[in-house]
Amino acid sequence: MKILVTGGAGFIGSAVIRRAIADGHSVVNVDVLTYAACLDNVACVAGSPGYSFEQADIRDAEAMAAVLDKHEPDTIMHLAAESHVDRSIDGPAAFIDTNITGTYVLLEAARAYWMARGKPEGFRFHHISTDEVFGSLGETGFFTEDSPYQPNSPYSASKASSDHLVRAWAETYGLPVVLTNCSNNYGPFQFPEKLIPVVILKALSGQPIPIYGKGENIRDWLHVEDHAEALLLVLEKGELGRSYNIGGENEMTNLALVKMLCSVLDMLRPGARPYAELITFVTDRPGHDRRYAIDPSRIRKELNWRPSHTPETGLEQTVQWYLDNEDWWKKLRARQGVGERLGVSK
């Protein structure tokens, strides 16, 4: 199968590409290469005869049509998105432009491509989204595929909008689609402005480790390699028109997560004092959702999928990867805004 992956130089997109190539698929990586993209993420497969790269913008209708005509993919996996909540608070326009307008342009290009080829039966458009579109949970309960949409940040609102566009194109035009909404990802190659790499790199440099509020916000953590496996499974075997929630079944507070990371660092690279002593509580960000938790029973029952990483194994592997790949993250840390406190606008 030839898969066109948008955003393939990003964190999750690159994990999908590495897994797809390993599984014997061909991949066309379409990425405009924004600040958060890094082609080093796919360097290990760039020499594969099944890999192609196109630097193109999903907001550019002509470029998307040309890429589709040139490569003739069997399926599309749409991962390209602005994804950092704090940046969305400071500058929402880019999120509206990429996540909403970009998805619309790509949907129209995909629809024209699909129709021009006689609506091939095996074609599908897989839209990858987030559990943040469902808003915030209380102390109990879980997000299901039927949970109402209640986004609370510009980022999650833009992703919710893109989800609705994909559903509308399926209902109105018959475009064969599947959708997935995932919990918080972590693992190798995550851009160093997200929580887990921030904690690791702040600790290694001996700087204060910032935690928003009291660290009581709860997230369900999903290893990116588990996520990539699940996404490809949904692409191949998911029911058309259906959505699947993908979770790691690993809920913990931000404070508990940071303390676990500090313990792993204490074991793998001991410092002069325990890294947990660097933990510093900072002003919370506006609209910070209290708790996310996914009920993954649909993908478990219908597609027989469960995550394979536990927090202990996944976090140790992740920390070790950052310890072993200093050249990778040092280059990215030099990019604009990385390492600065963002998302404090009100």
C-alpha positions in Angstrom: 0.0 0.0 0.0 1.2 3.5 -0.8 0.3 6.0 2.0 0.5 9.7 1.7 1.3 11.1 5.2 0.9 14.8 5.8 3.2 16.2 8.6 5.5 13.3 8.3 8.5 15.3 9.6 6.8 15.9 12.9 6.7 13.8 16.0 3.7 11.5 15.4 3.9 11.6 11.6 7.5 10.5 11.6 6.7 7.6 13.9 3.9 6.5 11.5 6.3 6.7 8.6 9.0 4.6 10.3 6.5 2.0 11.3 4.8 2.0 7.8 8.2 1.5 6.0 9.1 -1.3 8.5 5.7 -3.0 7.7 6.5 -3.0 4.0 4.4 0.0 2.9 5.5 2.8 0.6 5.2 6.3 2.0 5.0 9.8 0.5 5.9 12.3 3.2 4.3 15.7 2.6 5.6 18.4 5.0 6.0 22.2 4.7 8.8 22.0 7.3 7.6 24.5 10.0 9.6 25.2 13.1 8.5 21.9 14.7 9.5 19.7 11.7 12.7 17.8 11.5 13.7 15.5 8.6 16.2 13.8 10.9 13.1 12.1 12.4 12.9 10.0 9.2 16.6 9.8 8.3 16.6 6.1 9.1 14.1 5.3 6.3 15.0 8.2 3.9 17.1 5.8 1.8 14.3 3.2 1.4 13.0 2.7 -2.1 9.5 3.0 -0.7 10.1 6.5 0.7 9.5 9.8 -1.0 9.5 13.4 0.4 7.6 16.4 -0.9 8.0 19.8 0.7 4.5 21.2 0.2 1.9 23.2 2.2 -1.5 21.5 2.8 -3.0 25.0 2.4 -1.8 25.1 -1.2 -4.5 23.5 -3.4 -2.4 23.3 -6.5 0.5 21.8 -4.6 -1.7 19.1 -3.1 -3.3 18.2 -6.4 0.1 18.0 -8.0 1.5 15.7 -5.2 -1.5 13.4 -5.5 -1.3 13.2 -9.2 2.4 12.6 -9.1 2.5 9.8 -6.5 -1.0 8.3 -6.8 -1.3 7.1 -3.2 -3.8 4.4 -2.2 -4.6 6.2 1.1 -4.0 9.5 2.9 -3.1 9.9 6.6 -3.6 13.5 7.7 -1.4 14.4 10.6 -0.1 17.9 9.6 -1.2 20.4 12.3 -0.2 23.1 14.6 -0.3 21.3 17.9 1.2 23.3 20.8 -1.6 24.6 23.1 0.6 27.3 24.6 1.5 28.7 21.1 -2.2 28.6 20.2 -3.0 30.9 23.1 -0.4 33.4 22.0 -1.0 33.2 18.3 -4.3 31.4 17.3 -4.3 32.6 13.7 -1.7 29.9 12.6 -3.9 27.2 14.1 -7.0 28.4 12.4 -5.2 28.6 9.1 -3.4 25.3 9.2 -5.7 23.1 11.1 -9.0 24.3 9.6 -8.2 25.8 6.2 -5.4 23.3 5.6 -7.7 20.4 6.3 -10.4 21.8 4.0 -7.9 22.2 1.2 -6.6 18.7 1.6 -10.1 17.3 1.8 -11.0 18.9 -1.5 -7.8 17.7 -3.2 -8.5 14.2 -1.9 -12.1 14.3 -3.1 -11.1 15.4 -6.6 -8.3 12.8 -6.7 -10.7 10.0 -5.5 -13.4 11.0 -8.0 -11.1 11.3 -10.9 -9.9 7.8 -10.4 -13.4 6.3 -10.3 -13.8 6.3 -6.5 -11.5 3.3 -5.9 -12.9 1.0 -3.2 -9.7 0.8 -1.2 -9.1 4.5 -0.9 -9.6 6.2 2.5 -8.8 9.5 4.2 -7.6 8.9 7.7 -7.8 12.1 9.9 -5.8 12.0 13.0 -7.0 14.2 15.9 -6.8 14.6 19.7 -8.9 13.9 22.8 -8.6 17.6 23.6 -11.6 18.3 21.3 -13.8 16.8 24.1 -12.8 19.3 26.7 -12.2 18.5 30.3 -13.3 15.6 32.5 -14.1 15.6 36.2 -12.7 13.2 38.6 -14.5 10.3 37.0 -15.6 9.2 33.6 -13.9 8.7 30.2 -14.0 10.2 26.7 -15.8 7.9 24.3 -16.3 8.3 20.6 -19.8 9.7 21.5 -18.6 12.3 23.9 -19.8 15.9 23.1 -17.2 18.3 21.6 -16.3 21.0 24.1 -12.9 22.4 23.2 -11.3 24.9 25.6 -8.2 26.2 23.8 -7.7 27.7 20.3 -5.7 24.5 19.5 -8.4 22.1 20.5 -11.1 24.3 18.9 -9.2 24.2 15.6 -8.8 20.4 15.8 -12.5 20.0 16.6 -13.3 22.1 13.5 -11.2 19.9 11.4 -12.9 16.8 12.7 -16.3 18.2 11.8 -15.1 19.1 8.3 -13.9 15.5 7.7 -17.2 14.1 8.9 -19.1 16.6 6.7 -17.1 15.5 3.6 -18.0 11.9 4.3 -21.7 12.6 4.8 -22.1 15.2 2.0 -19.7 13.8 -0.7 -19.3 10.2 0.3 -15.6 10.6 0.8 -14.4 7.4 2.6 -12.9 8.5 5.9 -11.9 7.2 9.3 -11.0 9.3 12.3 -9.0 8.8 15.4 -8.7 10.9 18.6 -5.7 10.1 20.8 -4.5 10.9 24.3 -1.2 12.7 25.1 1.8 11.2 23.2 5.3 10.8 24.3 8.5 9.0 23.1 11.6 9.5 21.0 11.8 12.5 18.6 9.2 14.6 20.5 9.8 18.3 19.9 11.5 19.9 22.9 8.7 22.3 23.8 6.3 19.6 25.0 6.1 18.6 28.7 8.2 15.4 28.8 11.2 16.6 26.8 11.0 20.0 28.6 11.3 18.2 32.0 14.2 16.0 30.8 16.2 18.8 29.3 15.6 21.3 32.1 16.7 18.6 34.6 19.9 17.8 32.6 20.8 21.5 32.5 20.2 22.0 36.2 17.4 24.5 35.6 14.1 24.7 37.4 11.5 22.2 36.1 8.3 24.2 35.6 4.9 22.6 36.5 1.7 24.6 35.8 -0.5 25.3 38.8 -0.2 22.6 41.5 0.6 19.8 39.0 -2.9 18.3 39.5 -3.9 18.1 35.9 -4.3 14.5 34.7 -3.4 13.1 31.3 -3.5 9.7 29.8 -0.1 9.0 28.3 0.3 7.1 25.1 3.7 6.0 23.7 4.1 7.3 20.1 5.1 3.9 18.8 1.9 2.3 20.2 0.0 5.2 18.6 1.7 4.6 15.2 0.8 0.9 15.3 -2.9 1.8 16.2 -3.1 4.4 13.4 -2.0 2.0 10.7 -4.3 -0.6 12.0 -7.3 1.8 11.8 -6.2 2.8 8.3 -6.2 -0.8 7.1 -9.1 -2.3 9.1 -11.2 0.4 10.7 -14.8 0.7 9.6 -15.4 3.6 7.1 -17.1 6.6 8.6 -16.2 5.5 12.1 -14.0 7.2 14.8 -11.7 5.4 17.2 -10.3 6.7 20.4 -6.7 5.7 21.1 -5.5 5.9 24.6 -2.5 4.6 26.6 -4.5 3.6 29.6 -1.9 5.4 31.7 -3.5 8.2 33.7 -1.4 10.3 36.0 -1.1 13.8 37.3 1.5 16.1 35.8 3.3 16.1 39.2 3.4 12.3 39.4 4.7 12.2 35.8 7.5 14.7 36.5 8.5 12.9 39.6 8.7 9.6 37.7 10.8 11.2 35.1 13.1 12.6 37.8 13.5 9.1 39.3 14.4 7.7 35.9 17.0 10.4 35.4 18.4 9.7 38.9 18.9 6.1 37.8 20.2 6.7 34.3 22.3 9.9 34.9 22.7 10.6 38.6 23.3 14.3 39.4 24.8 16.0 42.4 21.3 16.0 44.0 17.9 14.4 43.2 16.4 16.0 40.1 13.0 16.3 41.9 14.5 19.1 43.9 14.4 21.2 40.7 10.6 21.1 40.5 9.1 24.6 40.5 5.4 25.4 40.4 4.5 28.3 38.0 1.4 30.2 37.1 -1.1 28.0 35.3 -2.0 28.6 31.7 -5.5 30.0 30.8 -8.2 27.4 30.1 -6.0 24.5 31.3 -8.2 21.4 31.1 -8.3 19.5 34.4 -8.4 15.8 33.2 -8.3 13.8 30.0 -8.9 10.0 30.0 -9.9 7.8 27.1 -12.1 4.8 27.0 -10.4 2.7 24.2 -12.9 -0.2 24.3 -14.0 0.3 20.7 -10.5 -0.1 19.2 -9.8 -3.0 21.6 -13.0 -4.8 20.7 -13.2 -4.2 17.0 -9.5 -4.2 16.1 -8.0 -6.2 19.0 -5.5 -3.4 19.8 -4.0 -2.5 23.2 -0.9 -0.4 24.0 2.2 -2.4 24.7 4.2 0.2 26.7 3.8 0.8 30.4 4.8 4.2 31.9 7.8 2.5 33.5 9.1 1.0 30.3 8.1 3.8 28.0 9.5 6.6 30.1 12.8 4.9 30.7 13.1 4.2 27.0 12.3 7.9 26.2 14.7 9.3 28.7 17.5 7.1 27.4 16.7 8.2 23.9 17.2 11.9 24.9 20.4 11.1 26.7 21.7 9.3 23.6 20.6 11.9 21.1 21.9 15.2 22.3 22.8 16.5 18.9 19.2 16.1 17.7 17.6 18.1 20.5 20.3 20.8 20.8 19.6 21.9 17.2 15.9 22.1 17.8 16.2 24.0 21.1 17.8 26.8 19.1 14.7 27.4 17.2 12.4 30.4 17.8 10.4 30.3 21.0 11.7 26.9 22.2 12.5 27.0 25.9 10.5 30.2 26.5 7.4 30.4 28.6 4.4 30.7 26.2 0.7 30.7 26.7 0.3 33.3 29.4 -1.9 35.7 27.4 -5.4 36.5 28.7 
